[in-house]
């Protein structure tokens, strides 16, 4: 019997954002031209928000090559036989993705440099060098006159000059105002424009950033365009099939899929490509940019971290994002650390969105970097997690208790004295939850409030651990037992009947009731029950 030749492997386009290079150099490419043509056919002015490293820049570059009529690059793609290649449009592409612009002067220099390059490319004289909006407007009008075709404007990372300065609100506001003046050109130049597409990470208020550009269509949570960036499961089967032998599709899905914008869920391209290259389950995407501002912001807000696993909000709150008004849920969602898990129409025209982590990578990595903001030394927190996982592997509940006590004992007393975080009700619950979530295990928040209580399920191999803990002011030992003889924490687990949903053949269930003392700043009560 003749052996079947394996499918040929191609180069992995890790970090490649140039459509021409991918097509000419033989890299894998997931065809997004169906989405591109749909956009062009259905409208003119678009806005798209997606997290970093999700393929926004590559999609922008694909649009550029399409409008410029470079047919040879699209051989075998949907656009090849569905696009009029006889018409070519001049393209203005602006990008703020390179480097960090720290002052309004830096922003002006960046824009001037990009416009100068375009003027040289099209052999046009520079006008209005001292006034950027007028210079851009003049360039658009001249290109229309020169080419006889209306102009295409593509803006990549439209918001990065603002995001890079959120820790300095005054500068961020100046950046926002400068960009608003620049983007206002698109409304006044509409007669000369064929297509406008802006993309970035965040969705700033239209009033404050896109003043007057009322016809800008936001496709961020358009169901049809949910997979406009990122890879779908079908893409793995059809494009990346040569990379799949020997790999667990379920494991890949749990770690890197799950990003959803009201339609089909997708994988993070950067994660998936690096996993194919290294075969290592690591937080590849997360490690490319530690969200320092995000971590500090959540700590400053005294954010109850168990809520990250199950957060309900409205579309209005998700869109509430500006320098003066940043909602935690909007920041987490727009940056990709939370995603849609469920969308419910509560009444006609009113929608409720349930947010959660997209996958294990984000859940584990985000909680790991949150722990230092809550007072834990990074190395000591790592050691405590190792001891916790060892205890879970051997089902050693005494060692598990000791690992939690060591975790809280590692927080310096000076940190408590100098930080107000420890005074808010949800502090102990947040540290406890983030410690377990950082293990990258199947951790499920069943019920959480901001009153310092947490009900949490941890599924590990063939065991389920159900935790409940209470916070007391002093050193209160279990003499305050319930009539059944249990601590209040364990009795609450029994009363709520959490174990019932986890009962199945071959699965053992352990209830653990924990009492924390604010005075002792540690575990003072620990009771377990096997079911």
Secondary structure by P-SEA (a helix, b strand, c coil): cbbbbcccccccccccccaaaaaaaccccccaaaaaaaaaaccccbbbbbccccaaaaaaaaaaaaaaccccccccccccccccccbbbbbbbbbccccccccaaaaaaaaaaaaaaaaaaacccccccccaaaaaaaaaaaaaaaccbbbbbbbccccaaaaaccccaaaaaaaaaaaaaaacccccccccccbbbbbcccccccccccccccccccccccccccccccccaaaaacccccccccccaaaaaaccccccccccccccaaaaaaaaacccccccccccccaaaaaaaaaaaccccccccbbbbccccccccccccccaaaaaaaaccccccccccccccbbbbbbccccaaaaaaaaaaacccccccaaaaaaaaaaaaaaaaaccaaaaaaaaaaaaaaccaaaaaacccccccaaaaaaaaaaaaaccccccccccccccbbbbbbbcccbbbbbbbccccccccccccccccccaaaaaaaaaccccccccccbbbbbbbbbbbcccccccbbbbbcc
